[in-house]
């Protein structure tokens, strides 16, 4: 959930809809379910929160593989085309040259800024989770048992941690059991 209305109470967001804090429908995009979604102030140049998500059913999503929507209204701000289930997509601030979060998905080879502009013709190969790992202002990439950092100067991911012998959950989704700041040092641990 997230407080998409700024009223001090969280709404519940699903892949294609949001429920108000009273349980009543707030909005729906009609684009159907997807396997990944990120909600935050992804674009600090516009008011409110945004939701970046991927889509499985191309007929319902009108051939949109991934879309950035206004988290309060469900308005589609921009999207990337696709012809099949996109599967994965991520949004997080990995490039300090652009305000807000960068976004990418399996629907496109490109890396996008918060407004949908292509900022690189290749995105990180990691398309699962984000983690606050090394204490700087950019997010790191959590994919299974590997943590990498996007090297925005060279357009490549550099491995920071490769937890050999560890395992993640849920097949290709590679979920951690928990990713959270357990010790209050503004960096997250991964279990």
C-alpha positions as CSV (number, residue, x, y, z in Angstrom):
1,X,0.0,0.0,0.0
2,X,0.9,3.7,-0.3
3,X,-0.8,6.9,0.6
4,X,-1.6,8.0,-3.0
5,X,-4.1,10.7,-1.9
6,X,-1.8,12.3,0.6
7,X,-4.5,11.9,3.3
8,X,-2.4,10.1,5.9
9,X,-4.0,6.7,5.2
10,X,-2.7,4.0,2.8
11,X,-4.6,2.8,-0.3
12,X,-4.0,-0.7,-1.6
13,X,-2.5,-1.0,-5.1
14,X,-2.7,-4.0,-7.3
15,X,-1.3,-4.4,-10.8
16,X,-4.1,-2.6,-12.6
17,X,-6.2,-1.0,-9.8
18,X,-6.2,0.8,-6.4
19,X,-8.6,0.5,-3.5
20,X,-9.2,3.6,-1.4
21,X,-8.5,3.4,2.4
22,X,-12.2,2.6,2.9
23,X,-12.0,-0.5,0.7
24,X,-13.9,1.0,-2.2
25,X,-12.4,1.0,-5.7
26,X,-10.4,4.2,-6.4
27,X,-9.3,3.5,-10.0
28,X,-8.6,0.8,-12.6
29,X,-6.5,0.9,-15.7
30,X,-8.2,-2.2,-17.1
31,X,-4.7,-3.5,-18.1
32,X,-4.8,-6.6,-15.9
33,X,-2.4,-8.3,-13.7
34,X,1.4,-8.2,-13.9
35,X,4.2,-9.8,-11.9
36,X,6.1,-6.6,-10.9
37,X,5.1,-3.1,-9.6
38,X,7.0,-0.2,-7.9
39,X,5.2,2.7,-6.2
40,X,6.9,5.8,-5.0
41,X,7.6,9.4,-5.9
42,X,9.3,8.0,-9.0
43,X,9.0,11.4,-10.8
44,X,9.9,14.2,-8.4
45,X,9.0,16.8,-11.1
46,X,5.3,16.1,-10.8
47,X,3.1,16.1,-7.7
48,X,2.1,12.8,-6.0
49,X,3.2,9.2,-6.4
50,X,3.7,7.1,-9.5
51,X,3.4,3.4,-10.2
52,X,5.6,1.5,-12.6
53,X,4.3,-1.9,-13.5
54,X,4.5,-4.7,-16.1
55,X,1.6,-6.5,-17.8
56,X,0.8,-10.1,-18.8
57,X,-2.3,-9.9,-21.0
58,X,-1.6,-7.9,-24.1
59,X,-5.2,-7.7,-25.1
60,X,-6.2,-6.2,-21.8
61,X,-3.1,-4.0,-21.6
62,X,-3.7,-2.8,-25.2
63,X,-0.2,-4.1,-26.2
64,X,1.5,-2.2,-23.4
65,X,4.3,-4.2,-21.8
66,X,5.0,-1.8,-19.0
67,X,3.4,1.5,-18.0
68,X,4.0,4.4,-15.6
69,X,0.7,5.6,-14.1
70,X,-0.4,8.3,-11.7
71,X,-0.8,6.4,-8.5
72,X,-3.7,8.6,-7.4
73,X,-5.8,8.5,-10.6
74,X,-4.5,5.6,-12.6
75,X,-3.9,7.8,-15.6
76,X,-1.3,6.3,-17.9
77,X,1.6,8.8,-18.1
78,X,3.7,6.7,-20.6
79,X,4.2,3.1,-21.6
80,X,6.3,0.7,-23.6
81,X,4.8,-1.6,-26.3
82,X,5.0,-5.4,-26.2
83,X,3.5,-8.4,-27.9
84,X,3.7,-10.9,-25.0
85,X,3.8,-11.2,-21.2
86,X,6.5,-8.8,-20.1
87,X,7.3,-10.7,-16.9
88,X,9.6,-8.3,-15.1
89,X,10.2,-4.6,-14.7
90,X,12.0,-2.3,-12.2
91,X,12.0,1.3,-11.2
92,X,14.7,2.9,-9.0
93,X,17.2,5.8,-9.0
94,X,20.3,4.2,-10.5
95,X,21.6,7.2,-12.5
96,X,22.4,10.5,-10.6
97,X,22.3,12.5,-13.9
98,X,18.5,12.2,-14.1
99,X,15.9,13.3,-11.4
100,X,13.8,10.5,-9.9
101,X,13.7,6.8,-10.8
102,X,14.9,5.2,-13.9
103,X,12.6,2.4,-15.3
104,X,13.1,-0.7,-17.4
105,X,11.5,-4.0,-18.2
106,X,11.7,-7.0,-20.5
107,X,9.3,-5.1,-22.9
108,X,12.1,-2.9,-24.2
109,X,15.9,-3.0,-24.3
110,X,16.0,0.7,-23.3
111,X,16.5,2.5,-20.0
112,X,14.0,5.3,-19.4
113,X,14.1,8.4,-17.2
114,X,11.0,9.1,-14.9
115,X,9.3,10.9,-17.8
116,X,9.7,8.0,-20.3
117,X,12.6,9.5,-22.3
118,X,15.2,6.9,-23.4
119,X,18.5,7.7,-21.6
120,X,20.4,4.5,-22.6
121,X,19.9,2.0,-25.3
122,X,20.6,-0.8,-22.8
123,X,19.3,-1.4,-19.3
124,X,20.7,-3.5,-16.5
125,X,20.2,-7.2,-17.1
126,X,18.9,-7.4,-13.5
127,X,15.1,-6.9,-13.6
128,X,13.9,-8.2,-10.2
129,X,14.4,-6.0,-7.1
130,X,16.1,-2.9,-5.8
131,X,18.0,-2.6,-2.6
132,X,19.7,0.3,-0.6
133,X,23.0,-1.5,-0.2
134,X,26.1,0.7,-0.3
135,X,25.0,3.8,1.5
136,X,25.0,6.3,-1.4
137,X,21.9,7.9,-2.9
138,X,21.5,5.4,-5.8
139,X,19.7,2.1,-5.5
140,X,21.5,-1.2,-6.2
141,X,20.1,-4.2,-8.1
142,X,19.1,-7.3,-6.2
143,X,18.7,-10.4,-8.4
144,X,18.6,-13.7,-6.7
145,X,21.7,-13.9,-4.5
146,X,23.6,-11.2,-6.4
147,X,23.7,-7.5,-5.7
148,X,25.0,-5.3,-8.5
149,X,25.4,-1.5,-9.1
150,X,24.5,0.1,-12.3
151,X,27.6,1.8,-13.7
152,X,25.9,4.7,-15.5
153,X,29.1,5.9,-17.0
154,X,29.8,2.6,-18.8
155,X,26.2,1.4,-19.1
156,X,26.8,-1.9,-17.4
157,X,26.1,-3.6,-14.0
158,X,29.1,-4.2,-11.7
159,X,28.7,-7.1,-9.2
160,X,29.1,-6.0,-5.6
161,X,28.1,-9.2,-3.8
162,X,27.7,-12.7,-5.2
163,X,26.5,-14.8,-2.3
164,X,27.7,-18.2,-3.5
165,X,25.9,-21.1,-1.8
166,X,22.9,-19.0,-0.8
167,X,19.5,-19.4,-2.4
168,X,16.4,-17.3,-3.2
169,X,12.7,-18.3,-3.5
170,X,10.1,-18.6,-6.2
171,X,12.0,-19.7,-9.3
172,X,12.8,-16.9,-11.8
173,X,11.2,-14.3,-9.5
174,X,14.2,-14.9,-7.2
175,X,12.5,-13.4,-4.1
176,X,14.6,-12.8,-1.0
177,X,13.0,-13.9,2.3
178,X,13.3,-10.3,3.4
179,X,15.1,-7.1,2.2
180,X,15.0,-4.4,4.9
181,X,17.1,-2.1,7.0
182,X,17.3,-4.2,10.1
183,X,20.0,-2.3,12.0
184,X,18.9,1.3,11.3
185,X,22.0,2.3,9.4
186,X,20.1,3.4,6.3
187,X,21.3,0.4,4.3
188,X,19.3,-2.8,3.8
189,X,20.2,-6.3,4.7
190,X,19.0,-9.3,2.5
191,X,17.9,-12.6,4.0
